[in-house]
Amino acid sequence: MNMHDWKWQIANRISTRGQLEEVVELTDAERAAFEGDVPLAFAITPHYASLLGSDALRRTVVPTAAENQVGTGELADPLGEEGHRATPHLIHTYADKVLFLVTTFCSTYCRYCTRSRMVGKPQKVAASTFGQTFEYIESHPEIRDVLISGGDPLTLTDSVLDDLLGRLRGIPHVRTVRIGSKVPVVLPMRITDELCAILQKHRVWLSLHFIHADELSPETQAACRRLSGHGIGMVSQTVLLKGINDDARTLIDLFYGLLEINVKPYYLLQCDPVRGSEHFRTSVARGIELIQSLHGSISGLAVPQYVIDAPGGGGKVPILSHDQIRRVGNRIVFQNHEGREYAYPDPG
C-alpha cells in the first residue's frame, strides 16, 4: 500500500495529539483540548492534514478547548433525529424521505458534526443488521427518497455498497437514492473507477460536504471530475461557519470552484446547535445578509439555498429575508413547511 491508496490513508490517520504535533504546531487552546477527554471523535486523513496550512480548514478538524463549553440551547441531538427513529438504522422525519444511517465511521471528523453523539463512537454497524430497515422501506410506499448517511457511507467497501444500493433499487417506490459524503474532499483516492461504476449502475446522487475553496485540492478536483465523467450527479452542502466562510468573497470562490468541477451548490446551512458548537455559529442575520448579497453577485447556478434545519425535527427551512423570522430573547423563531413554529438559539 501507499499514500495514494484509500485504505492506507485510513490505516494511517492522525488520531492522537502526538501524531498531530508532527504535522502542526499546536496553539494553547488546541493543546488544552487534549488535556481531558476530547468530547468529539478526532481523526484526520494524511491527505486532509496536508491542507492544514489553511487556517480555515485547520479550525474545522483540530479540537480546541471551546468544544467543552456548552452554549444556551445546544443539544446532543439538535435535529431531534432520535424522536423519529423508525428502526435502529432509519430516521423517518419527512413523509416521503428517510435517512438511512449505515455507519458511524468517518475518515476525518468535523468539529461541528451534527451527529457527534454517535459518529466516531466505538460501534460496529454490520450490514447484516439492515434487514429491518429494508422491510420498513418496503412496507411504506410513500417513501420515494432515501438518503444514505452516517458516518460516511463511502468508507464502506465496494461490495457492501453494491449490495446495499442494489437492495434499495429493488424497491419499486424508491425513486431517488442519495449518499451524503465528504470522502471526495478528505479521502479523494477512494473515488476509483470501480466505485464510480457502482454509483452509476444504481443511479446515485451524491450530496457532498464542502466548506471552503481551500478544500479544492488537485486530488479532490480530479475525484469530482471522475464522478462527473461517469454521469454521477453531485450537489454540495456548505455549513456556514464563523470566521471560516462567513464572508461573501470566500463563499463566491467556493461556489464557482464547485461549478467548475460539476458540483451544484445546493445548501448553505446555518450551523446546527450541537453541543460545543457556539464558537462556530454565526447569527441568522449574517446568513440572510450573505445569501441576499450572493443573489446579486454571482450566477444563479452558483447560489445555494440558505436553510436552517429546524431544531427538534422540523426539517430544513429556506430563509430568504428577515420577514420570515422574529426574535424572542436569545432565539430566532420561524415556521417550517407545516406552519409549525421552531426556535433557533441566536444571541444576536
C-alpha positions in Angstrom: 0.0 0.0 0.0 1.0 3.7 -0.4 -0.4 7.1 0.4 -2.4 7.1 -2.8 -4.4 4.1 -1.6 -7.5 5.0 0.3 -7.1 2.1 2.7 -3.6 3.2 3.5 -5.0 6.7 4.2 -7.5 5.3 6.7 -4.9 3.0 8.4 -2.5 5.9 8.8 -5.0 8.5 10.1 -3.8 11.1 12.6 -5.8 10.4 15.7 -3.6 11.4 18.7 -2.1 14.6 19.9 1.4 13.2 19.3 0.7 12.4 15.7 -1.0 15.8 15.2 2.1 17.7 16.7 4.2 16.1 14.0 2.1 17.9 11.4 1.3 21.3 13.0 2.4 23.3 16.0 -0.5 23.4 18.4 -1.8 26.5 20.0 -2.6 26.7 23.7 -6.3 26.3 23.0 -5.6 23.2 20.9 -3.3 21.7 23.5 -6.0 22.3 26.2 -8.5 20.3 24.1 -6.3 17.1 24.6 -5.7 17.6 28.3 -9.0 16.0 29.2 -11.2 13.7 27.2 -11.8 15.1 23.6 -15.6 15.2 23.6 -15.9 14.6 19.9 -14.1 11.9 17.9 -10.8 13.1 16.4 -9.1 11.8 13.3 -7.7 13.4 10.1 -6.5 11.6 7.0 -3.0 12.3 5.9 -4.4 13.9 2.7 -6.5 16.4 4.6 -3.7 17.0 7.0 -1.6 18.2 4.1 -4.1 21.0 3.6 -3.9 22.3 7.2 -1.7 25.2 6.2 -5.1 26.7 5.6 -6.3 28.2 9.0 -9.9 27.8 7.8 -9.6 24.1 7.3 -7.5 23.6 10.5 -10.2 25.1 12.7 -12.8 22.7 11.4 -10.9 19.5 12.2 -8.4 20.3 15.1 -10.0 20.3 18.5 -9.9 23.4 20.7 -10.9 24.0 24.3 -14.1 25.8 23.1 -15.7 22.4 22.4 -16.0 21.8 26.1 -18.3 24.8 26.6 -22.0 24.1 26.1 -23.9 27.1 25.0 -27.5 28.0 25.6 -29.9 26.0 23.6 -27.3 23.5 22.4 -28.3 19.8 22.3 -26.7 16.4 21.7 -29.4 15.7 19.1 -30.3 19.2 17.8 -32.4 17.9 14.9 -34.5 15.6 17.1 -33.5 12.6 15.0 -33.8 10.1 17.8 -37.5 11.0 18.1 -38.1 10.0 14.5 -36.1 6.7 14.6 -38.2 4.1 12.9 -35.6 1.3 13.0 -32.2 1.0 14.6 -30.7 2.5 11.4 -33.5 4.6 10.0 -34.8 8.1 10.7 -38.2 9.0 9.2 -38.9 12.7 9.6 -40.4 13.7 6.3 -43.3 11.7 4.8 -41.6 10.8 1.6 -37.9 10.8 2.7 -35.9 8.7 5.0 -32.4 8.9 6.4 -30.5 5.6 6.4 -27.6 5.6 8.8 -25.3 2.8 7.6 -22.1 3.5 9.6 -20.7 5.6 12.4 -17.3 5.9 10.8 -15.8 8.9 9.0 -12.2 9.1 7.8 -12.0 12.7 9.1 -14.2 14.2 11.8 -15.6 17.7 11.6 -15.6 19.5 14.9 -19.2 20.9 14.4 -20.7 17.5 13.5 -24.5 17.3 14.0 -24.2 13.6 14.8 -21.3 13.8 17.2 -23.5 12.0 19.8 -22.9 8.8 17.7 -20.3 9.4 14.9 -16.9 8.0 15.7 -18.1 6.2 18.9 -16.9 2.6 19.2 -19.7 0.9 17.5 -19.6 -1.6 14.6 -22.6 -1.4 12.2 -23.0 -4.6 10.3 -24.8 -4.7 7.0 -26.4 -7.9 8.2 -28.5 -5.8 10.7 -30.1 -3.8 7.9 -33.0 -6.2 7.3 -35.5 -4.4 9.5 -34.7 -1.2 7.7 -35.3 -2.6 4.2 -38.5 -4.2 5.4 -39.7 -0.8 6.8 -39.0 1.0 3.5 -40.7 -1.8 1.5 -43.8 -1.6 3.7 -44.1 2.2 3.3 -44.9 3.1 -0.3 -44.9 6.8 0.5 -41.1 6.7 0.8 -39.6 7.9 -2.5 -36.3 9.3 -1.5 -33.6 7.5 0.6 -30.6 9.5 1.9 -27.8 7.2 2.9 -25.5 8.8 5.6 -23.8 8.0 8.8 -20.8 8.5 9.4 -19.6 8.4 5.8 -21.1 5.7 3.6 -18.3 5.9 1.0 -15.9 4.5 3.6 -17.7 1.2 3.1 -16.3 -1.4 0.7 -17.4 -1.6 -2.9 -19.2 -5.0 -2.3 -21.1 -3.7 0.7 -22.2 -0.6 -1.1 -23.2 -2.6 -4.2 -25.4 -4.9 -2.2 -26.9 -2.1 -0.2 -27.7 0.0 -3.2 -29.0 -3.0 -5.2 -31.4 -3.8 -2.4 -32.8 -0.3 -2.3 -33.1 -0.1 -6.1 -35.1 -3.3 -5.9 -37.9 -1.4 -4.1 -40.2 -0.1 -6.8 -41.5 3.0 -5.0 -38.0 4.3 -4.2 -37.4 6.9 -6.8 -34.2 8.6 -5.6 -31.2 7.3 -3.8 -28.6 9.8 -2.4 -25.4 9.4 -0.4 -24.1 12.1 1.9 -20.3 12.2 2.0 -17.1 14.2 2.5 -14.9 11.5 1.0 -14.0 13.3 -2.2 -12.6 16.1 0.0 -10.9 14.2 2.8 -10.2 10.9 1.0 -10.3 11.6 -2.7 -8.3 8.4 -3.6 -11.4 6.4 -2.6 -13.1 7.6 -5.8 -12.0 4.8 -8.1 -13.4 3.8 -11.4 -14.8 0.7 -9.7 -16.7 2.8 -7.1 -17.9 5.1 -9.8 -19.3 2.2 -11.8 -21.3 1.0 -8.8 -22.7 4.5 -8.1 -23.6 4.9 -11.8 -25.2 1.5 -12.0 -27.6 2.3 -9.2 -28.2 5.9 -10.3 -27.0 7.5 -7.1 -26.8 11.2 -6.4 -24.0 12.5 -4.2 -24.6 15.1 -1.6 -21.1 16.3 -0.8 -19.8 18.5 2.1 -17.5 21.4 1.2 -16.8 24.4 3.4 -14.0 26.4 1.8 -12.2 26.7 -1.6 -9.0 25.6 0.1 -10.6 22.1 0.1 -10.5 22.0 -3.7 -7.1 20.3 -4.0 -6.0 18.8 -7.3 -6.9 15.4 -5.9 -10.4 16.5 -5.0 -11.0 18.2 -8.3 -9.8 15.0 -10.1 -12.1 12.9 -7.9 -15.2 15.0 -8.7 -14.4 15.1 -12.4 -14.1 11.3 -12.4 -17.5 11.1 -10.8 -19.0 13.5 -13.3 -17.4 11.6 -16.1 -19.3 8.6 -15.0 -22.6 10.6 -15.1 -23.0 10.8 -11.3 -25.0 13.9 -10.2 -23.4 15.9 -7.4 -24.6 18.7 -5.1 -22.9 20.4 -2.2 -23.9 21.3 1.3 -21.9 24.0 3.0 -22.2 24.8 6.7 -21.9 28.5 7.5 -19.1 28.8 10.0 -18.0 31.9 11.9 -14.6 33.3 10.8 -14.1 30.4 8.3 -16.5 31.0 5.4 -18.9 33.8 6.7 -18.0 36.4 4.1 -19.2 36.8 0.5 -15.8 36.6 -1.2 -15.0 33.2 0.4 -18.4 31.7 -0.5 -18.1 33.0 -4.1 -14.7 31.5 -4.5 -16.0 28.1 -3.2 -19.3 28.1 -5.2 -17.7 29.0 -8.5 -14.9 26.4 -7.8 -17.6 23.8 -7.3 -19.3 24.6 -10.5 -16.0 24.2 -12.3 -15.9 20.5 -11.2 -19.6 19.9 -11.9 -20.9 20.1 -8.3 -24.0 22.3 -7.9 -24.1 24.4 -4.7 -27.3 23.2 -3.1 -27.5 24.2 0.6 -25.8 26.9 2.7 -26.7 25.5 6.1 -26.9 27.5 9.3 -24.7 25.6 11.8 -26.8 23.3 13.9 -26.7 24.0 17.7 -25.0 20.8 18.6 -23.2 20.8 22.0 -19.9 22.7 22.0 -20.5 24.5 18.7 -21.2 28.1 19.8 -17.8 29.3 18.6 -18.7 28.1 15.0 -22.1 29.7 14.7 -22.9 32.9 13.0 -26.1 35.0 13.6 -29.0 34.2 11.4 -28.9 37.9 10.4 -25.5 37.3 9.0 -26.7 34.3 7.0 -29.6 36.4 5.5 -27.2 39.2 4.6 -24.8 36.8 2.9 -27.5 35.0 0.8 -29.0 38.2 -0.3 -25.6 39.5 -1.4 -24.9 36.3 -3.3 -28.2 36.6 -5.3 -27.0 39.9 -6.6 -23.3 39.0 -7.2 -23.0 35.6 -8.8 -24.5 33.3 -11.4 -27.8 31.8 -10.3 -26.3 28.3 -10.8 -23.8 29.2 -8.1 -26.3 30.3 -5.5 -27.4 27.7 -2.9 -30.5 27.8 -0.6 -29.8 29.3 2.8 -31.6 27.0 5.3 -32.0 26.4 9.0 -32.6 22.8 10.0 -35.3 23.4 12.5 -34.2 22.2 15.9 -36.3 19.4 17.2 -37.1 17.8 13.8 -39.0 20.4 11.9 -36.9 19.9 8.7 -35.0 22.3 6.6 -36.5 25.7 6.2 -35.2 28.0 3.4 -34.7 31.5 4.7 -34.7 34.4 2.2 -35.4 37.5 4.3 -35.9 39.0 7.8 -39.7 38.8 7.1 -39.6 35.1 7.9 -38.2 35.4 11.3 -38.8 37.1 14.6 -36.6 37.5 17.7 -37.8 36.2 21.1 -35.0 36.9 23.6 -31.9 34.9 22.5 -33.8 32.9 20.0 -34.9 33.3 16.4 -38.4 31.9 15.8 -39.6 30.8 12.3 -42.2 28.5 10.7 -41.5 25.3 8.8 -43.3 23.8 5.8 -46.2 22.7 8.0 -46.7 26.1 9.6 -45.3 25.0 12.9 -43.0 27.3 14.9 -39.4 26.4 15.8 -36.7 28.3 17.6 -33.0 28.5 16.9 -30.6 29.8 19.6 -29.2 33.1 18.4 -27.7 35.6 20.9 -27.6 38.1 18.0 
